[in-house]
Amino acid sequence: MKNYAKLLEGKYAVVTNGGDPCGSAIVKKFALHGATVAFGVRDIETGERILGEIAELSPESFYLVLDLADSDGIEEFCRKVKERFPLTTVLVNNPYADIGKTITETTEEDYRYFLQVNQRSIMQTLRAFYGPMRDNKCGSIINISSNTVFKPIMGNPFLTLSMGTIGGLTRVTAFEGGEFYVRVNEILSGILPGQSELSPCPLKIEGSHVEGMADLVLFLASDMSSYITGQSFTVDGGARRQLFA
Amino acid sequence: MRYDKMLQDKHILITAGASQIGKACALLFASHGGIVAIADKDKEAGNDLLHQLKEYQEDSKFYHMDFTCSDSVRDTCDRYLSDFGAPDVWVNCEGVCHPAFIDEQEEASLREMINLNILSAFRIMKCLAGPMKEKQGGAIIQMISDYAVTGANGVSAYGATMGGLFAMTNSFAMDYAPYGIRVNSILLGISLSAMGDIIADEMEDEEAEEFWVRTQMIPRRGRVQEVADTALFLASDMGKLITAEGFFVNGGQNSIAHNQHYRWNWRANA
């Protein structure tokens, strides 16, 4: 019987972006369930604040300042985490690029920025952490993309474009990792990067939305989902199926 | 929420819950503090499970129910509602499969599948939806074959009933979302169905093993406990954002080409 109160007991987890509302909810949830977490944040203040909240639960956890737009920075981040963690078995990619511009307003720089933050950053962390997971036949990778992949919102073409590739990368990694019991899943999140609520949301939800998102990530990270891989889960309170409000 | 008692004092109804996946859900939910009631056509298996459930919770109940008969379904649901009130969680595991190619499929067997796979779910939904709506909350979990979405060889008629059930479940979810009722499906792979037993029984061990390796990302059969864990996630507050979604519990079968010659060729050349 599993210990449901400590679903990630003794595990080492990496969350690439632990600074935004969703990311920090995930970091705290993992710590609550006994994991040691390494997470990236964009500034020291955010890192210290989150670390302060989990210090008692998970004293070995740490943060590193990380800008997902800086590919050398990501390599550095992965290297430092691997120095400190014996074996990372949970990886959460939670990229955040989000600029409101229509197609005609976007520039080549915007395009490069989106592809680096939402796509290449994931490839980089996979290269760093997938290999050891495969060699040890244990691991769960969760890639968080956006529900705008299938139901685009106005004025953010590169969000849909860059996030749209995460599903394919998820399935191909799941395919490679399947026989080594490395599971890879995607969450099409209805909570936009940096936000803390689903909008719009037909479902009446009580309490914190990011908490619910963190619970799904926990489910996928833990052995509760041991037969689930290569899947994409849409979290939007049913908004994608709604015709009439 | 306490994660070791995720369903503390919740009222749970599991239809077709006396064996296999339903039974695994019942025992797991009871261990998480839920008050579990089972409805099933199999009296012996039902009473057997009831004994085990009573060790967790004295109030557990078993109802004998004939899924093919709308009077029996209404009567059972009425008895449940008067015993416990509207359920917090309803899990439906009813389903029957008669695989055949279309030219060999009898219309009668399709009718039976429509009756048991779609109509029985509809009948129970119809009885429970009103009281759950009044209660302003709850979770419904429908066990469905992943053929509802993917289709496969030899299951045209069965797949049609499963697809119908999936569509009905998703639309039902939208109707009751404003009342805080979450409705989701678990899309089960072949290894968790009766077909999985047939493959395990009739094929040589080596051949069966090769089958799972060839058709799935995770190269083994699924376990009913893995389905129960997913149901627990959806039934409890852990799944509070999730509605109108299908959770594939199939080892990644739907995401790969079934004939993985590419993988083996690549291996051979590597």
HADDOCK unambig.tbl for C-alpha pairs under 7 A between the chains (distance, minus, plus):
assign (segid A and resid 4 and name CA) (segid B and resid 3 and name CA) 5.49 0.50 0.50
assign (segid A and resid 4 and name CA) (segid B and resid 4 and name CA) 4.89 0.50 0.50
assign (segid A and resid 5 and name CA) (segid B and resid 3 and name CA) 4.71 0.50 0.50
assign (segid A and resid 5 and name CA) (segid B and resid 4 and name CA) 4.93 0.50 0.50
assign (segid A and resid 171 and name CA) (segid B and resid 255 and name CA) 6.74 0.50 0.50
assign (segid A and resid 174 and name CA) (segid B and resid 217 and name CA) 6.99 0.50 0.50
assign (segid A and resid 175 and name CA) (segid B and resid 217 and name CA) 5.47 0.50 0.50
assign (segid A and resid 178 and name CA) (segid B and resid 217 and name CA) 4.41 0.50 0.50
assign (segid A and resid 178 and name CA) (segid B and resid 218 and name CA) 4.62 0.50 0.50
assign (segid A and resid 179 and name CA) (segid B and resid 217 and name CA) 6.34 0.50 0.50
assign (segid A and resid 179 and name CA) (segid B and resid 218 and name CA) 5.50 0.50 0.50
assign (segid A and resid 179 and name CA) (segid B and resid 219 and name CA) 5.70 0.50 0.50
assign (segid A and resid 181 and name CA) (segid B and resid 218 and name CA) 6.46 0.50 0.50
assign (segid A and resid 202 and name CA) (segid B and resid 177 and name CA) 5.88 0.50 0.50
assign (segid A and resid 202 and name CA) (segid B and resid 178 and name CA) 5.90 0.50 0.50
assign (segid A and resid 203 and name CA) (segid B and resid 177 and name CA) 4.26 0.50 0.50
assign (segid A and resid 203 and name CA) (segid B and resid 178 and name CA) 5.15 0.50 0.50
assign (segid A and resid 203 and name CA) (segid B and resid 180 and name CA) 5.84 0.50 0.50
assign (segid A and resid 204 and name CA) (segid B and resid 177 and name CA) 6.25 0.50 0.50
assign (segid A and resid 204 and name CA) (segid B and resid 178 and name CA) 5.17 0.50 0.50
assign (segid A and resid 204 and name CA) (segid B and resid 179 and name CA) 6.14 0.50 0.50
assign (segid A and resid 204 and name CA) (segid B and resid 180 and name CA) 4.48 0.50 0.50
assign (segid A and resid 205 and name CA) (segid B and resid 180 and name CA) 6.36 0.50 0.50
assign (segid A and resid 205 and name CA) (segid B and resid 240 and name CA) 6.87 0.50 0.50
assign (segid A and resid 205 and name CA) (segid B and resid 241 and name CA) 6.94 0.50 0.50
assign (segid A and resid 209 and name CA) (segid B and resid 241 and name CA) 6.98 0.50 0.50
assign (segid A and resid 212 and name CA) (segid B and resid 238 and name CA) 6.22 0.50 0.50
assign (segid A and resid 212 and name CA) (segid B and resid 239 and name CA) 6.55 0.50 0.50
assign (segid A and resid 212 and name CA) (segid B and resid 240 and name CA) 5.87 0.50 0.50
assign (segid A and resid 212 and name CA) (segid B and resid 241 and name CA) 5.70 0.50 0.50
assign (segid A and resid 215 and name CA) (segid B and resid 238 and name CA) 5.23 0.50 0.50
assign (segid A and resid 216 and name CA) (segid B and resid 238 and name CA) 6.80 0.50 0.50
assign (segid A and resid 216 and name CA) (segid B and resid 239 and name CA) 6.66 0.50 0.50
assign (segid A and resid 224 and name CA) (segid B and resid 226 and name CA) 6.65 0.50 0.50
assign (segid A and resid 224 and name CA) (segid B and resid 229 and name CA) 5.35 0.50 0.50
assign (segid A and resid 224 and name CA) (segid B and resid 230 and name CA) 6.70 0.50 0.50
assign (segid A and resid 225 and name CA) (segid B and resid 226 and name CA) 6.69 0.50 0.50
assign (segid A and resid 225 and name CA) (segid B and resid 230 and name CA) 6.54 0.50 0.50
assign (segid A and resid 226 and name CA) (segid B and resid 226 and name CA) 6.64 0.50 0.50
assign (segid A and resid 227 and name CA) (segid B and resid 222 and name CA) 6.40 0.50 0.50
assign (segid A and resid 227 and name CA) (segid B and resid 226 and name CA) 6.42 0.50 0.50
assign (segid A and resid 227 and name CA) (segid B and resid 249 and name CA) 5.84 0.50 0.50
assign (segid A and resid 227 and name CA) (segid B and resid 250 and name CA) 6.27 0.50 0.50
assign (segid A and resid 227 and name CA) (segid B and resid 251 and name CA) 4.89 0.50 0.50
assign (segid A and resid 228 and name CA) (segid B and resid 248 and name CA) 6.73 0.50 0.50
assign (segid A and resid 228 and name CA) (segid B and resid 249 and name CA) 5.23 0.50 0.50
assign (segid A and resid 228 and name CA) (segid B and resid 250 and name CA) 6.42 0.50 0.50
assign (segid A and resid 228 and name CA) (segid B and resid 251 and name CA) 5.41 0.50 0.50
assign (segid A and resid 228 and name CA) (segid B and resid 252 and name CA) 6.37 0.50 0.50
assign (segid A and resid 229 and name CA) (segid B and resid 251 and name CA) 5.87 0.50 0.50
assign (segid A and resid 229 and name CA) (segid B and resid 252 and name CA) 4.97 0.50 0.50
assign (segid A and resid 230 and name CA) (segid B and resid 252 and name CA) 5.27 0.50 0.50
assign (segid A and resid 230 and name CA) (segid B and resid 255 and name CA) 6.22 0.50 0.50
assign (segid A and resid 231 and name CA) (segid B and resid 252 and name CA) 6.92 0.50 0.50
assign (segid A and resid 235 and name CA) (segid B and resid 241 and name CA) 6.44 0.50 0.50
assign (segid A and resid 235 and name CA) (segid B and resid 242 and name CA) 5.88 0.50 0.50
assign (segid A and resid 237 and name CA) (segid B and resid 241 and name CA) 5.62 0.50 0.50
assign (segid A and resid 237 and name CA) (segid B and resid 242 and name CA) 5.75 0.50 0.50
assign (segid A and resid 237 and name CA) (segid B and resid 243 and name CA) 5.56 0.50 0.50
assign (segid A and resid 238 and name CA) (segid B and resid 174 and name CA) 6.67 0.50 0.50
assign (segid A and resid 238 and name CA) (segid B and resid 243 and name CA) 5.56 0.50 0.50
assign (segid A and resid 238 and name CA) (segid B and resid 244 and name CA) 5.53 0.50 0.50
assign (segid A and resid 242 and name CA) (segid B and resid 174 and name CA) 6.66 0.50 0.50
